[in-house]
Amino acid sequence: MKKKIISLGLLCMLGIGMAGCMNNREDTQSEQIEENGGNFIKVRDVGSTKTMCIYEYVDEETGVHYYIGESNLYKGCMSPVYDSDGKVRVDK
């Protein structure tokens, strides 16, 4: 009986751990978003937390890189990416 309870607990933890970042849309390598007149291209998936998925986007017009956090619970967030010198990362 004790082995069944431990096995069930481990199975539940494995299922929760594998769920990861749930998102209802399919991610593509060249995904674009257009908000407030700006064009952003998705560069990569940075990672995720329990409540938020974080992606790196680049502004086509300025070349500035941004981290954009998306969540089903919160509105999200946006922050520029800085290099090791403390300057904003720009491609152009």
MOQUI-V611411 format. One record per residue. RES is the residue in one letter. SS is DSSP state (@ for helix, = for strand, . for the rest). PHI is phi in whole degrees, 0 to 359 (NA if undefined). NEAR is the number of other C-alpha atoms within 10 Angstrom. Layout:
BEGIN
RES	SS	PHI	NEAR
RES	SS	PHI	NEAR
END
This chain:
BEGIN
M	.	NA	6
K	@	296	7
K	@	295	8
K	@	294	9
I	@	294	10
I	@	295	11
S	@	297	12
L	@	296	12
G	@	298	12
L	@	296	12
L	@	296	12
C	@	296	12
M	@	295	11
L	@	297	11
G	@	297	11
I	@	293	10
G	@	295	10
M	@	278	9
A	@	297	8
G	.	59	14
C	.	267	16
M	.	274	13
N	.	218	12
N	.	281	7
R	.	250	6
E	.	276	6
D	.	270	11
T	.	238	10
Q	.	295	10
S	.	247	11
E	.	296	13
Q	=	241	16
I	=	233	13
E	=	236	10
E	=	224	8
N	.	53	5
G	.	82	7
G	=	256	11
N	=	254	15
F	=	239	23
I	=	248	18
K	=	287	21
V	=	265	18
R	=	194	17
D	=	275	15
V	=	276	12
G	=	161	13
S	=	211	16
T	.	245	11
K	.	295	9
T	.	239	14
M	.	215	20
C	=	257	20
I	=	243	20
Y	=	234	18
E	=	254	21
Y	=	239	25
V	=	236	23
D	=	282	19
E	.	299	15
E	.	286	10
T	.	258	13
G	.	80	15
V	=	282	18
H	=	269	23
Y	=	227	22
Y	=	265	20
I	=	238	20
G	=	260	21
E	=	240	18
S	.	210	18
N	.	279	12
L	.	266	8
Y	.	241	10
K	.	289	8
G	.	113	13
C	=	207	12
M	=	213	14
S	=	214	11
P	=	291	16
V	.	267	18
Y	=	252	14
D	.	273	9
S	.	292	7
D	.	272	7
G	.	86	8
K	.	260	10
V	=	296	14
R	.	284	17
V	=	229	16
D	.	273	11
K	.	268	8
END
